[in-house]
C-alpha cells in the first residue's frame, strides 16, 4: 500500500526547497509569502486566494490570511526574487531550446480580438457544414 502522507510531505518539501532558493535574499515575511503562495497554488491547483488559503491550514481566520497574501501581491515581485528565479531557470534551459508555437487561435476567422494583428487566415479545411472559404 502506498503511503500518501509521506508522498505529500516529500512533494511539499521539494516545493519549499524550490521556494527557498528563489527567496533566500528576501526578508522573512517575503520568504514566508513566497513559500505560502507557491505551495498553496500547487496544492490547490488554483490561483484563487481562498483556495490557496484552504491548503495552508493556518490557525488564523481565512479573511486575515487572504488579506496578508493580497498585500504581498500588491507589492509585486521583488527584484531579488526575479533575479534568483531567472538564474535557476538558466541552469535548466538548454543552450538551443526548442520553441513550439500554437497559432490555432490566431488563424481563427471569427477571432474579433485579433483585429489589430492584420490579415487573419483560416488554416482549417472547409467542410460542408461550415462556411469558411477554401
N, C-alpha and C positions, 0 to 999 in steps of 0.2 A: 504494500500500500504506500502510495506517495505521501510524503509529509508536506502538505501545502503551506503550513505555517512557516516551516524553515525556508521553503521556496520564496514566500512573500518577504521574509526578512532578508534573504540573500539579495532579492531584487531591490528592496529598499536601501540596503547597504550600498549597492552599486550606484543607485541614483544619487544618494547622498555623497558618495565619493566623487562623482562627476560634478555635483553642485559645489562641493568644497574646493575643487580645483579651479572652478570659474571664479569663485568669490573669496579666495584666500586673502586678497589685499583689501577687502571691504571691511566696513565696521561690523560689529557683532549683530546689530539689528538687520543690516543689509544681508549678511550671511544667512541669518535665520529666514528672512523673507525669500531669498533665492532657493534655499532648501525646501521651504514650505510650498512655494508655488510650483517648483519643478516636480516634487513628489506628488503634490495634490493633483496637478493636471494629468500626470501619467497614470496615477492610481484611479482617478475618476473618469478618465478618457473624455474629459470635458474642459472647456476653458471658462465655464461659468463659475464665478467665485463661490456661490453657495454649494456647488458640487465639490469644489476643491476643499472647502472648509469641512464638509462631511467626512472627507478622507483623512483629515488631520487629527481627528479625535482629541481635540483640546478641551480643557475644562471650562474655558471662558464661554460667554454667550456667543452664539453664532453671529449676531449682528456686529459685535465688537471685533471679531476676527475678520469679518468681511470688510469692516471699516479700516482695520490695520493694513490688510492686503491692498485695499483701494488707495490708501495714502501712499504706499510704496510704488504702486503702479503709476500714480500721478507724477512721481518724480522722474520716471523714465529709466532707461538702462544706464547704470553708471559706466563711465568711460573705461575704468579699470576692468570691469567685468566683461565688457565687449572685447577689449584687447586680449584678455585671458582666454575667452571663448574662441576668438579667431586664431590665436596661437595653437590652441588644442586642435582645432579643425584642420589646420595646415599639416599636422602630423598624419592625419587620416586620409587626406586627399592625394591621389597620385599626381605625378608631375604633368601628365597629359590626361585629364579626366574626360570621360565620355559624357556628353550632354544630350539628353533626349528632350525634344520639344514636341508637345502635343498641341497641334494647331487645329484640333477638331472644332473648337468653339469659334475660332476666328473665321473659318470658312463657312459658317452658318449664314445662309442668305437672309434670314429673318432676324439677325442679331442687331437690334436697334442700338445697343451700347457700343457697337463698333463703327458708328457713322464716321467718326473722325479718322479712322485708320486708312481711308482711301477706298480703292476698289476692293470689294469682297467677292470672292469666287466661291461658288458651290462646288465642293470637291466630291460630293456623293453622286452615285449613279442614279439616274431617274428611273422611277418605276411607274406603273400605270396608275397608282393611287396618288402620287404627288404631282405637283405642277412645276417642278424645278426644271430649268432649261438644260438641255443636254450639253 
